[in-house]
Amino acid sequence: MPTTFHVGGINLGRSSPQVWTSDGTRARIRGTVRESTAGGFAVAMYQLAGLLRNVDERSGVPVVPSSDSSLAGFYRVVGGDVEVTPAGYRSYWANYTLELEALHGRASPQIESRLLGALRTNSHGLLKAGTVPWWATPTDATMDYVPGATVQTRTGDGGSVKVAYTTDGTLFLDSTRTMQCGASDYYDMCARVEVFDGTSWRMMKGREIGSATAASTTGWRLTNDLMRVVYGGGNALLSLTHYSSAALAWQNTKTYELTRGITGGTIQALGPFTTVSILRNAPECVILRLGVEQDSTTYPAQINVDLCLRRGAMWVDATVTRAPGQVSSAESASVDFPLGVRRSSTEAGTSHTSGVHATSADAGTGGGKYILTSPTATTVDTTVGGIRQGTGVNTFQFMAGYEPSGASGANTFTNQVYSYFAAVDETMRMARR
């Protein structure tokens, strides 16, 4: 029976079956990529390159065959190559080989999540004991019980995810948690970077994003099946769309504008996005960096916008960084440059301790409220819906999220904010039982 494979979440059988050979421990997949468009072929080449140089999943990736389930499990990609001929470039095909090494107990290795975090430094008097640290696992995962934690299910476009959390800053800030998960379920509701091939969105591997354009609504996308982050259609605009489990649809898109303030009270958008790169690309967490100009005329200095999305998160964690050395003395003397973020169209908000949230919920089934929060002291704009830092600050951190209608538990805007202040870095790996 012809067999195709998903390796590391990438469908290698889009166009043709593959050949599998194995000596019991080592295995080899040989196949041919065949695409109908230049865009599709380019994406496929970067997917293969990502599998071969996948620094964020060195301990192993799931391999899922279409027909022979005995081959399924977790493997390390230890080598391989891609051969593209001139004829292949013209006709969008290439031969490839992936060399795999089976993990010990490959069918069900122990999956460890190292959670390392702390109270996010803040100007609001928020304490560790009031934070809501959390850990998300696929719904089909087993042996992920955490004594003392409350578990809540979040439903998204790709299924659902279990979120274990506490409301007293315990259990998940410095610990190692374990679970068991089948190869076919490992990427359920995962965080991922996607690019558009001209027809559909496709998951990327590794830290290469290819020819994706920073300023294009079809260039790149972050998603975890609960929310999507994309280019917002103009200078310094980011659009966030949220999945409504009540409406069973993607809806309630909110577009945000990254801003700088000028002496005299005028607020302007930052300049255009010019570059895009991947800083991290793992199923538990992805980080995308956008390069943006401070403005496109007088001060085209570089500003980095880092967007971080975890599996199970209902918000995106953003850090806007401007190098102090890029601000000239003349500019500093004449211009006030506090960084900020606001709704691109006026949407009245109500201030809370660390930011602002929508005063009124969106209309219709599943309608909820946007959330903006920052750990540093900010000026809150309740008219438009935004927050802005003070003068002379070159790093601006914030989160942008959404409270769905009827929210409870960890989904309320208050607990989402307190989850953001429980800053956790998660790293997953495969281990022998």
Solvent accessible surface area in square Angstrom, and as a share of the most:
residue,aa,sasa,rsa
1,M,191,0.85
2,P,102,0.64
3,T,20,0.12
4,T,34,0.20
5,F,1,0.00
6,H,80,0.36
7,V,0,0.00
8,G,0,0.00
9,G,26,0.25
10,I,5,0.03
11,N,59,0.30
12,L,13,0.06
13,G,18,0.18
14,R,116,0.42
15,S,49,0.32
16,S,25,0.16
17,P,72,0.45
18,Q,13,0.06
19,V,75,0.43
20,W,48,0.17
21,T,62,0.36
22,S,65,0.42
23,D,114,0.59
24,G,64,0.62
25,T,79,0.46
26,R,116,0.42
27,A,5,0.04
28,R,100,0.37
29,I,0,0.00
30,R,106,0.39
31,G,13,0.13
32,T,24,0.14
33,V,16,0.09
34,R,126,0.46
35,E,23,0.10
36,S,102,0.66
37,T,63,0.37
38,A,60,0.47
39,G,33,0.32
40,G,2,0.02
41,F,12,0.05
42,A,38,0.29
43,V,13,0.08
44,A,5,0.04
45,M,36,0.16
46,Y,77,0.29
47,Q,12,0.05
48,L,3,0.01
49,A,19,0.15
50,G,2,0.02
51,L,2,0.01
52,L,52,0.26
53,R,140,0.51
54,N,17,0.09
55,V,56,0.32
56,D,28,0.14
57,E,17,0.08
58,R,176,0.64
59,S,30,0.19
60,G,2,0.02
61,V,3,0.02
62,P,2,0.01
63,V,0,0.00
64,V,38,0.22
65,P,14,0.09
66,S,75,0.49
67,S,43,0.28
68,D,61,0.32
69,S,93,0.60
70,S,72,0.47
71,L,33,0.17
72,A,27,0.21
73,G,2,0.02
74,F,0,0.00
75,Y,6,0.02
76,R,85,0.31
77,V,37,0.21
78,V,66,0.38
79,G,25,0.24
80,G,32,0.31
81,D,82,0.43
82,V,49,0.28
83,E,97,0.44
84,V,41,0.24
85,T,41,0.24
86,P,98,0.61
87,A,43,0.33
88,G,0,0.00
89,Y,139,0.53
90,R,173,0.63
91,S,67,0.43
92,Y,66,0.25
93,W,62,0.22
94,A,0,0.00
95,N,60,0.31
96,Y,5,0.02
97,T,22,0.13
98,L,1,0.00
99,E,42,0.19
100,L,0,0.00
101,E,39,0.17
102,A,17,0.13
103,L,14,0.07
104,H,120,0.53
105,G,56,0.54
106,R,69,0.25
107,A,68,0.53
108,S,46,0.30
109,P,3,0.02
110,Q,44,0.19
111,I,1,0.01
112,E,27,0.12
113,S,1,0.01
114,R,99,0.36
115,L,0,0.00
116,L,101,0.50
117,G,23,0.22
118,A,60,0.47
119,L,54,0.27
120,R,33,0.12
121,T,122,0.71
122,N,31,0.16
123,S,71,0.46
124,H,39,0.18
125,G,63,0.61
126,L,29,0.14
127,L,128,0.64
128,K,107,0.45
129,A,71,0.55
130,G,36,0.35
131,T,1,0.01
132,V,1,0.01
133,P,0,0.00
134,W,5,0.02
135,W,5,0.02
136,A,6,0.05
137,T,4,0.02
138,P,0,0.00
139,T,60,0.35
140,D,82,0.42
141,A,5,0.04
142,T,68,0.39
143,M,123,0.55
144,D,26,0.14
145,Y,177,0.67
146,V,6,0.03
147,P,82,0.52
148,G,72,0.70
149,A,22,0.17
150,T,73,0.42
151,V,89,0.51
152,Q,34,0.15
153,T,78,0.46
154,R,8,0.03
155,T,57,0.33
156,G,6,0.05
157,D,72,0.37
158,G,48,0.46
159,G,38,0.36
160,S,25,0.16
161,V,0,0.00
162,K,41,0.17
163,V,0,0.00
164,A,8,0.06
165,Y,17,0.06
166,T,11,0.07
167,T,79,0.46
168,D,72,0.37
169,G,0,0.00
170,T,59,0.34
171,L,58,0.29
172,F,0,0.00
173,L,12,0.06
174,D,95,0.49
175,S,20,0.13
176,T,67,0.39
177,R,48,0.17
178,T,49,0.29
179,M,4,0.02
180,Q,33,0.15
181,C,0,0.00
182,G,27,0.26
183,A,12,0.09
184,S,78,0.50
185,D,34,0.17
186,Y,7,0.02
187,Y,32,0.12
188,D,44,0.23
189,M,3,0.01
190,C,2,0.01
191,A,1,0.01
192,R,38,0.14
193,V,0,0.00
194,E,12,0.05
195,V,7,0.04
196,F,61,0.25
197,D,12,0.06
198,G,61,0.59
199,T,111,0.65
200,S,45,0.29
201,W,62,0.22
202,R,16,0.06
203,M,30,0.13
204,M,1,0.01
205,K,5,0.02
206,G,0,0.00
207,R,110,0.40
208,E,75,0.34
209,I,14,0.07
210,G,26,0.25
211,S,97,0.63
212,A,21,0.16
213,T,75,0.44
214,A,4,0.03
215,A,42,0.32
216,S,30,0.19
217,T,74,0.43
218,T,68,0.39
219,G,6,0.06
220,W,0,0.00
221,R,29,0.10
222,L,0,0.00
223,T,1,0.01
224,N,0,0.00
225,D,12,0.06
226,L,13,0.06
227,M,0,0.00
228,R,58,0.21
229,V,0,0.00
230,V,29,0.17
231,Y,26,0.10
232,G,18,0.18
233,G,52,0.50
234,G,19,0.19
235,N,71,0.36
236,A,0,0.00
237,L,33,0.16
238,L,7,0.04
239,S,11,0.07
240,L,3,0.01
241,T,24,0.14
242,H,11,0.05
243,Y,35,0.13
244,S,8,0.05
245,S,61,0.39
246,A,65,0.51
247,A,35,0.27
248,L,127,0.63
249,A,41,0.32
250,W,54,0.19
251,Q,47,0.21
252,N,28,0.15
253,T,72,0.42
254,K,8,0.04
255,T,27,0.16
256,Y,4,0.02
257,E,28,0.12
258,L,1,0.01
259,T,3,0.02
260,R,11,0.04
261,G,2,0.02
262,I,44,0.22
263,T,90,0.52
264,G,80,0.77
265,G,60,0.58
266,T,78,0.45
267,I,45,0.23
268,Q,75,0.33
269,A,30,0.23
270,L,2,0.01
271,G,3,0.02
272,P,38,0.24
273,F,7,0.03
274,T,79,0.46
275,T,81,0.47
276,V,21,0.12
277,S,49,0.32
278,I,9,0.04
279,L,62,0.31
280,R,32,0.12
281,N,7,0.04
282,A,4,0.03
283,P,3,0.02
284,E,5,0.02
285,C,6,0.03
286,V,0,0.00
287,I,43,0.22
288,L,0,0.00
289,R,81,0.29
290,L,0,0.00
291,G,6,0.06
292,V,2,0.01
293,E,47,0.21
294,Q,0,0.00
295,D,12,0.06
296,S,65,0.42
297,T,111,0.65
298,T,93,0.54
299,Y,54,0.21
300,P,76,0.48
301,A,17,0.13
302,Q,100,0.44
303,I,0,0.00
304,N,29,0.15
305,V,0,0.00
306,D,23,0.12
307,L,1,0.00
308,C,29,0.18
309,L,1,0.00
310,R,23,0.09
311,R,5,0.02
312,G,0,0.00
313,A,2,0.02
314,M,25,0.11
315,W,15,0.05
316,V,4,0.02
317,D,28,0.15
318,A,0,0.00
319,T,32,0.19
320,V,2,0.01
321,T,53,0.31
322,R,4,0.02
323,A,46,0.35
324,P,91,0.57
325,G,78,0.75
326,Q,73,0.32
327,V,33,0.19
328,S,56,0.36
329,S,99,0.64
330,A,74,0.57
331,E,2,0.01
332,S,69,0.45
333,A,93,0.72
334,S,71,0.46
335,V,28,0.16
336,D,38,0.20
337,F,11,0.05
338,P,2,0.01
339,L,1,0.01
340,G,2,0.02
341,V,1,0.01
342,R,57,0.21
343,R,20,0.07
344,S,54,0.35
345,S,65,0.42
346,T,96,0.56
347,E,35,0.16
348,A,58,0.45
349,G,8,0.08
350,T,58,0.34
351,S,62,0.40
352,H,34,0.15
353,T,93,0.54
354,S,2,0.01
355,G,0,0.00
356,V,0,0.00
357,H,22,0.10
358,A,0,0.00
359,T,71,0.41
360,S,78,0.50
361,A,56,0.44
362,D,35,0.18
363,A,100,0.78
364,G,65,0.62
365,T,89,0.52
366,G,7,0.07
367,G,4,0.04
368,G,2,0.02
369,K,55,0.23
370,Y,0,0.00
371,I,0,0.00
372,L,0,0.00
373,T,0,0.00
374,S,0,0.00
375,P,0,0.00
376,T,46,0.27
377,A,68,0.53
378,T,33,0.19
379,T,80,0.46
380,V,47,0.27
381,D,45,0.23
382,T,58,0.34
383,T,96,0.56
384,V,31,0.18
385,G,0,0.00
386,G,1,0.01
387,I,3,0.02
388,R,61,0.22
389,Q,4,0.02
390,G,41,0.39
391,T,98,0.57
392,G,60,0.57
393,V,53,0.30
394,N,38,0.20
395,T,61,0.36
396,F,0,0.00
397,Q,54,0.24
398,F,5,0.02
399,M,0,0.00
400,A,2,0.01
401,G,0,0.00
402,Y,7,0.03
403,E,31,0.14
404,P,38,0.24
405,S,57,0.37
406,G,82,0.79
407,A,27,0.21
408,S,68,0.44
409,G,30,0.29
410,A,1,0.01
411,N,20,0.10
412,T,34,0.20
413,F,42,0.18
414,T,57,0.33
415,N,28,0.14
416,Q,0,0.00
417,V,7,0.04
418,Y,67,0.26
419,S,4,0.03
420,Y,3,0.01
421,F,0,0.00
422,A,3,0.02
423,A,33,0.25
424,V,20,0.11
425,D,79,0.41
426,E,7,0.03
427,T,69,0.40
428,M,19,0.09
429,R,134,0.49
430,M,20,0.09
431,A,21,0.16
432,R,172,0.63
433,R,139,0.51
